[in-house]
Amino acid sequence: MEQPFNLEQFYQDVLKVNGIDRSFGVPDSTLSPFLSYLAAAKCTRKHITVASEGAAVALAAGYYLSTSNLALVYMQNSGYSNALNPLQSLVAKEVFGIPMLLMIGWRGRPGEKDEPQHNLIGPGIVRNLEANDIPYEVIPKGLAQARIAVARLFARAKKDNTPVALIVPANYFAAYEDPLWVSWTTAPPNESKTYQWLSSTKRPALSRESTIESVLGALKPSDVSVSSLGGNSRELWMLRKNKGQSIARNFFGIGAHGVSNGCRKNRVICIDGDGSFMMHLGNNAILAPLPDQRVIHVVIYNGKHSSTGNQPLMIGRGDFLALVEGLPYERKFIVDTTEGVTRALGSVDRSALIVVTVNGDERKSLPRPTETPTEQKEAFMKSFGTGSKLLHMDTQQRRGAVCMK
């Protein structure tokens, strides 16, 4: 009878031997012993527990873009649904084609009594993976067989530029018996400074477009930018093209913190909208204070969801600014002029939040990127010297135009 996996041996002989040494995810009781081992044995940069499964997928995507290395994304099968948005709209082989290994704890497995919330997703996880064309294997017993299974998945992920999944039922890991003591160091409140550089005008002078133009004017040659989907990315692309600049140092999607995790020598400028920022607030709070993060988060506040029809954000400017005051970025700036944007970007080199309050002016129509998702990904990765050598996408996939909402 096979014994449960020794935790260190599983990490070394199943994951690391297959090239995986980064892990991002949301804890699961099925995977609990192994996750406790990772939390105790690995540095924060190599193992990050985030606030949502979708954020873990985004981290793994950014990490791959800057390194060409696959990361482990762990979750419970009930959390798989939270990961579907980036799995379908960002990393699927039909879009950007970003490989990663999902490790899914299997609650509610057919034939096993479990809590009611797992009655549907438990028996359905395999069908769900198949419906999304994600290759998977149920982990076999024994380290040697598990290593072979992960190697097969790893090869498939790289060959087809796709996420793959390893499903792990209960009781496959030996108990974690060492002390679990993870200490988080929080900076004293007076070390997280907020600077307000606001003009006296009631109506902000900057629009979203002029803010992005101000950001571009303040970038260093080594900077990398990542922008959220929608108007931000379309305006950034348009401005780059109008200036005759390359888009190679920009990624039009998500994953800024993952890019920074894989490449510490560059500042990563994340250009974000207020709506997107609010959707990912919990993860922003977790990732902002992590060591070695060089993400400068530029949030454009116009109080509305512009790219979907100008629906109100439902949090006023005053409340929004009060909220960001408590976030653990090393430095925070609230500005509303080009001078403020330039000064803020010129004074930080790592963890910082720059909130730019803008007016509601915007173009009635914006151009869409003409490059395919594959072309965008390859240009971005080549700027790190990590361009993918294996792009097994058919002609139709290569020609599929990226669709910014």
C-alpha positions as CSV (number, residue, x, y, z in Angstrom):
1,M,0.0,0.0,0.0
2,E,1.4,3.4,-1.0
3,Q,2.1,5.8,1.8
4,P,1.0,9.5,1.6
5,F,3.5,11.8,-0.1
6,N,6.4,13.1,2.0
7,L,6.0,16.8,1.7
8,E,9.7,17.7,1.0
9,Q,10.0,14.8,-1.4
10,F,6.9,15.8,-3.3
11,Y,8.2,19.3,-3.7
12,Q,11.6,18.2,-4.8
13,D,10.9,15.1,-6.8
14,V,7.5,15.9,-8.4
15,L,7.4,19.7,-8.8
16,K,10.9,21.1,-8.7
17,V,12.3,18.4,-10.9
18,N,9.8,19.4,-13.5
19,G,10.9,23.1,-13.3
20,I,8.3,24.5,-10.9
21,D,9.5,26.6,-7.9
22,R,6.9,29.4,-7.7
23,S,3.4,28.8,-6.2
24,F,0.5,31.1,-5.9
25,G,-3.0,30.3,-4.6
26,V,-5.8,30.1,-2.1
27,P,-5.5,27.5,0.7
28,D,-7.6,24.3,0.6
29,S,-8.0,21.7,3.3
30,T,-7.3,18.8,1.0
31,L,-3.9,20.3,0.1
32,S,-3.4,21.7,3.7
33,P,-0.3,19.7,4.7
34,F,1.6,20.6,1.6
35,L,0.6,24.2,1.7
36,S,1.7,24.4,5.4
37,Y,5.1,23.0,4.3
38,L,5.3,25.7,1.5
39,A,4.4,28.5,3.9
40,A,7.0,27.4,6.4
41,A,9.8,26.3,4.1
42,K,9.7,28.8,1.2
43,C,10.5,32.5,1.1
44,T,7.6,34.9,0.5
45,R,8.7,35.6,-3.1
46,K,8.4,31.9,-4.0
47,H,5.1,31.2,-2.3
48,I,2.3,33.8,-2.1
49,T,-1.2,33.1,-0.7
50,V,-3.6,35.6,-2.3
51,A,-7.2,36.7,-1.7
52,S,-8.7,35.0,-4.8
53,E,-8.0,32.2,-7.2
54,G,-8.2,34.5,-10.2
55,A,-5.4,36.6,-8.7
56,A,-3.3,33.5,-8.4
57,V,-3.8,32.8,-12.1
58,A,-2.8,36.4,-12.9
59,L,0.3,36.1,-10.8
60,A,1.3,32.9,-12.6
61,A,0.6,34.6,-16.0
62,G,2.8,37.6,-15.2
63,Y,5.6,35.4,-13.8
64,Y,5.6,33.3,-17.0
65,L,5.7,36.4,-19.2
66,S,8.9,37.7,-17.5
67,T,10.6,34.3,-17.1
68,S,9.2,31.7,-19.5
69,N,8.8,29.5,-16.4
70,L,5.6,27.8,-15.3
71,A,4.2,28.4,-11.8
72,L,1.9,26.3,-9.6
73,V,-1.5,27.7,-8.9
74,Y,-3.3,25.9,-6.1
75,M,-7.0,26.0,-5.1
76,Q,-10.0,24.0,-3.9
77,N,-12.3,22.8,-6.7
78,S,-15.0,25.2,-5.3
79,G,-12.5,28.0,-6.0
80,Y,-11.9,26.9,-9.6
81,S,-15.0,28.9,-10.6
82,N,-13.3,32.1,-9.3
83,A,-10.3,31.3,-11.5
84,L,-12.3,30.8,-14.7
85,N,-12.4,34.5,-15.7
86,P,-8.6,34.8,-16.2
87,L,-8.4,31.2,-17.3
88,Q,-10.8,31.9,-20.1
89,S,-10.1,35.5,-21.0
90,L,-6.4,35.8,-20.5
91,V,-4.4,32.5,-20.4
92,A,-6.4,30.2,-22.6
93,K,-4.6,29.0,-25.7
94,E,-7.2,30.8,-27.8
95,V,-6.2,34.1,-26.2
96,F,-2.6,34.8,-25.0
97,G,-1.7,31.1,-24.5
98,I,0.0,31.1,-21.1
99,P,0.9,27.8,-19.5
100,M,0.7,27.0,-15.8
101,L,0.0,24.0,-13.6
102,L,-3.3,24.2,-11.6
103,M,-3.3,22.0,-8.5
104,I,-6.9,21.5,-7.5
105,G,-8.0,19.9,-4.2
106,W,-10.9,17.6,-4.8
107,R,-13.7,18.1,-2.3
108,G,-17.0,16.3,-2.9
109,R,-15.5,13.5,-4.9
110,P,-18.1,11.0,-6.1
111,G,-18.6,8.3,-3.5
112,E,-17.2,10.4,-0.6
113,K,-19.4,12.2,1.9
114,D,-18.6,15.9,2.1
115,E,-20.2,19.2,3.0
116,P,-23.3,20.3,1.0
117,Q,-21.5,23.1,-0.8
118,H,-19.5,20.5,-2.7
119,N,-22.4,18.5,-4.0
120,L,-22.4,20.1,-7.4
121,I,-18.8,21.1,-8.1
122,G,-17.3,18.0,-6.6
123,P,-18.7,15.5,-9.2
124,G,-18.6,18.2,-11.9
125,I,-15.0,19.3,-11.7
126,V,-13.8,16.9,-14.4
127,R,-16.6,17.8,-16.8
128,N,-15.8,21.5,-16.1
129,L,-12.2,21.1,-17.0
130,E,-13.1,19.2,-20.1
131,A,-15.6,21.9,-21.1
132,N,-12.9,24.5,-20.9
133,D,-10.4,22.3,-22.8
134,I,-8.0,22.2,-19.9
135,P,-5.9,19.0,-19.9
136,Y,-5.9,17.3,-16.5
137,E,-4.8,14.2,-14.6
138,V,-5.9,12.8,-11.2
139,I,-2.7,12.5,-9.2
140,P,-1.6,8.8,-9.0
141,K,-0.3,7.1,-5.8
142,G,3.4,7.0,-5.4
143,L,6.1,9.7,-6.0
144,A,7.5,8.1,-9.1
145,Q,4.0,7.9,-10.8
146,A,3.2,11.4,-9.6
147,R,6.4,12.7,-11.1
148,I,5.6,11.1,-14.5
149,A,2.0,12.5,-14.4
150,V,3.3,16.0,-13.7
151,A,5.9,15.7,-16.4
152,R,3.2,14.7,-18.9
153,L,1.1,17.7,-17.9
154,F,4.2,20.0,-18.0
155,A,5.0,18.9,-21.5
156,R,1.4,19.4,-22.7
157,A,1.3,22.9,-21.1
158,K,4.5,24.0,-23.0
159,K,3.6,22.3,-26.2
160,D,0.1,23.7,-26.5
161,N,0.6,27.0,-24.5
162,T,-2.3,26.1,-22.1
163,P,-3.0,25.8,-18.4
164,V,-3.2,22.2,-17.2
165,A,-4.6,20.7,-14.0
166,L,-3.6,18.2,-11.4
167,I,-6.5,17.0,-9.4
168,V,-5.6,15.9,-5.8
169,P,-8.1,13.9,-3.7
170,A,-8.0,13.9,0.1
171,N,-5.4,12.1,2.1
172,Y,-2.6,12.1,-0.5
173,F,-0.2,14.1,1.6
174,A,1.5,13.1,4.9
175,A,0.7,15.3,7.9
176,Y,2.8,18.5,8.4
177,E,4.3,18.1,11.8
178,D,6.8,20.9,12.1
179,P,5.9,24.2,13.7
180,L,4.1,26.6,11.4
181,W,5.2,30.1,12.4
182,V,5.1,32.7,9.7
183,S,5.8,36.2,10.9
184,W,4.7,39.2,8.9
185,T,6.5,42.5,9.6
186,T,4.2,45.5,9.3
187,A,5.7,49.0,8.8
188,P,4.8,51.5,11.5
189,P,2.0,53.8,10.2
190,N,4.2,56.8,9.9
191,E,6.4,55.0,7.4
192,S,3.6,54.6,4.9
193,K,3.4,58.2,3.7
194,T,0.6,59.8,1.7
195,Y,1.3,62.9,-0.3
196,Q,-1.6,65.0,-1.7
197,W,-0.6,67.2,-4.6
198,L,-3.9,68.6,-5.8
199,S,-4.7,71.8,-7.7
200,S,-7.3,74.3,-6.5
201,T,-9.6,73.8,-9.5
202,K,-12.9,72.0,-8.8
203,R,-12.8,70.1,-12.1
204,P,-9.6,68.1,-12.7
205,A,-7.6,69.2,-15.6
206,L,-6.5,65.8,-16.7
207,S,-8.6,63.2,-18.6
208,R,-7.8,59.5,-18.6
209,E,-6.0,59.9,-21.9
210,S,-3.9,62.9,-20.8
211,T,-3.1,61.0,-17.6
212,I,-1.8,58.0,-19.6
213,E,0.2,60.4,-21.8
214,S,1.7,61.9,-18.7
215,V,2.7,58.5,-17.4
216,L,4.3,57.6,-20.7
217,G,6.3,60.9,-20.6
218,A,7.6,60.0,-17.1
219,L,8.7,56.4,-17.8
220,K,12.3,55.3,-17.6
221,P,13.7,53.3,-20.6
222,S,13.9,50.2,-18.4
223,D,10.3,50.5,-17.1
224,V,7.7,47.9,-18.0
225,S,4.0,48.8,-18.1
226,V,1.0,46.5,-17.6
227,S,-2.5,48.0,-18.1
228,S,-6.0,46.7,-17.3
229,L,-8.4,45.8,-20.0
230,G,-10.7,48.3,-21.5
231,G,-10.1,52.0,-22.2
232,N,-6.8,52.2,-20.4
233,S,-5.2,49.6,-22.7
234,R,-6.7,50.9,-25.9
235,E,-5.6,54.5,-25.1
236,L,-2.1,53.3,-24.1
237,W,-1.8,51.4,-27.3
238,M,-3.1,54.4,-29.4
239,L,-0.7,56.8,-27.7
240,R,2.3,54.5,-28.3
241,K,1.4,54.1,-31.9
242,N,0.8,57.8,-32.4
243,K,4.3,58.5,-31.0
244,G,5.8,55.8,-33.2
245,Q,6.9,53.8,-30.1
246,S,7.2,50.1,-29.7
247,I,4.6,48.3,-27.6
248,A,7.1,45.6,-26.6
249,R,7.4,46.9,-23.0
250,N,3.6,46.9,-22.5
251,F,1.3,44.0,-21.7
252,F,-2.4,44.8,-22.3
253,G,-4.0,42.6,-19.7
254,I,-3.2,41.7,-16.0
255,G,-0.4,40.2,-14.1
256,A,1.8,43.2,-13.0
257,H,2.8,41.7,-9.7
258,G,3.6,38.4,-11.3
259,V,5.9,40.2,-13.8
260,S,7.6,41.9,-10.9
261,N,7.9,38.6,-9.1
262,G,9.9,37.2,-12.0
263,C,11.9,40.3,-12.8
264,R,13.2,42.4,-9.9
265,K,15.5,44.7,-11.9
266,N,12.7,46.6,-13.6
267,R,10.0,48.9,-12.3
268,V,6.6,47.7,-13.3
269,I,4.1,50.4,-13.9
270,C,0.5,49.1,-13.5
271,I,-2.0,51.5,-15.2
272,D,-5.4,50.7,-13.7
273,G,-8.9,52.0,-13.6
274,D,-10.8,52.7,-10.4
275,G,-13.4,50.0,-11.1
276,S,-10.7,47.3,-11.8
277,F,-8.8,48.5,-8.7
278,M,-11.9,48.0,-6.5
279,M,-12.5,44.5,-7.9
280,H,-9.1,43.4,-6.8
281,L,-8.8,45.4,-3.6
282,G,-8.0,42.5,-1.4
283,N,-5.2,41.3,-3.5
284,N,-3.8,44.8,-3.9
285,A,-3.6,45.0,-0.1
286,I,-1.8,41.6,0.2
287,L,0.7,42.2,-2.6
288,A,1.6,45.8,-2.0
289,P,3.9,45.3,1.0
290,L,5.6,42.1,-0.2
291,P,9.4,42.3,-0.3
292,D,11.1,42.9,-3.6
293,Q,7.9,44.1,-5.3
294,R,8.7,47.0,-7.7
295,V,5.1,47.7,-8.8
296,I,4.1,51.3,-9.1
297,H,0.3,51.2,-9.2
298,V,-1.2,54.1,-11.1
299,V,-5.0,54.2,-10.5
300,I,-7.1,56.6,-12.7
301,Y,-10.2,57.7,-10.7
302,N,-13.1,59.0,-12.7
303,G,-15.8,57.4,-10.6
304,K,-17.3,55.3,-13.3
305,H,-16.9,52.1,-15.3
306,S,-16.1,53.9,-18.6
307,S,-15.5,51.0,-20.9
308,T,-18.8,49.3,-20.2
309,G,-21.1,52.4,-20.6
310,N,-20.2,54.8,-17.8
311,Q,-22.0,53.1,-15.0
312,P,-21.2,54.8,-11.6
313,L,-18.6,53.2,-9.4
314,M,-20.8,53.5,-6.3
315,I,-18.0,54.9,-4.2
316,G,-17.5,58.6,-4.1
317,R,-14.1,60.4,-4.5
318,G,-13.8,61.2,-0.8
319,D,-14.6,57.7,0.3
320,F,-12.3,56.2,-2.3
321,L,-9.4,58.4,-1.2
322,A,-10.1,57.5,2.5
323,L,-10.0,53.8,1.5
324,V,-6.6,54.0,-0.2
325,E,-5.1,55.8,2.8
326,G,-5.2,52.5,4.7
327,L,-3.5,50.4,2.1
328,P,0.0,49.2,2.8
329,Y,1.9,50.6,-0.1
330,E,5.2,52.1,1.0
331,R,4.3,55.5,-0.5
332,K,1.0,56.9,-1.7
333,F,0.2,59.9,-3.9
334,I,-3.0,61.7,-4.7
335,V,-2.6,64.0,-7.7
336,D,-4.6,65.7,-10.5
337,T,-2.0,67.3,-12.8
338,T,0.7,66.3,-15.2
339,E,3.2,67.8,-12.9
340,G,1.9,65.7,-10.0
341,V,2.1,62.5,-12.1
342,T,5.6,63.2,-13.3
343,R,6.8,64.1,-9.8
344,A,5.3,61.1,-8.2
345,L,6.7,58.6,-10.8
346,G,10.1,60.3,-10.5
347,S,10.3,59.9,-6.7
348,V,9.6,56.1,-6.3
349,D,11.4,53.0,-7.2
350,R,9.2,50.3,-5.7
351,S,5.9,49.7,-3.9
352,A,3.8,52.9,-4.5
353,L,0.2,53.9,-5.3
354,I,-0.5,56.9,-7.4
355,V,-4.2,57.9,-7.5
356,V,-4.9,60.4,-10.3
357,T,-8.3,62.1,-10.1
358,V,-9.5,62.9,-13.6
359,N,-12.5,64.5,-15.4
360,G,-14.9,62.5,-17.5
361,D,-13.7,63.6,-20.9
362,E,-13.0,60.7,-23.3
363,R,-13.0,60.0,-27.0
364,K,-16.2,58.7,-28.5
365,S,-14.3,55.8,-30.2
366,L,-11.0,54.3,-29.5
367,P,-8.9,52.1,-31.9
368,R,-8.3,48.5,-30.9
369,P,-4.9,46.8,-31.1
370,T,-4.1,45.4,-34.5
371,E,-1.6,42.8,-33.2
372,T,-2.9,39.4,-32.3
373,P,-2.6,38.2,-28.7
374,T,0.2,35.9,-29.6
375,E,2.1,38.8,-31.3
376,Q,1.6,41.0,-28.2
377,K,2.8,38.2,-25.9
378,E,5.8,37.4,-27.9
379,A,6.9,41.1,-28.2
380,F,6.5,41.5,-24.5
381,M,8.5,38.4,-23.6
382,K,11.2,39.2,-26.0
383,S,11.8,42.5,-24.3
384,F,12.8,40.4,-21.2
385,G,14.9,38.1,-23.4
386,T,12.4,35.3,-22.6
387,G,10.5,35.0,-25.8
388,S,8.7,31.7,-26.1
389,K,10.4,29.2,-28.4
390,L,7.3,27.0,-28.6
391,L,4.2,28.5,-30.1
392,H,2.1,25.7,-31.4
393,M,-1.0,27.8,-32.3
394,D,-2.8,27.2,-35.6
395,T,-3.2,29.9,-38.2
396,Q,-6.7,30.8,-37.1
397,Q,-5.6,31.3,-33.5
398,R,-2.7,33.4,-34.6
399,R,-5.0,35.7,-36.6
400,G,-7.7,35.9,-33.8
401,A,-7.7,39.6,-33.0
402,V,-7.4,40.6,-29.4
403,C,-10.7,42.2,-28.2
404,M,-10.4,44.9,-25.6
405,K,-13.9,45.5,-24.1
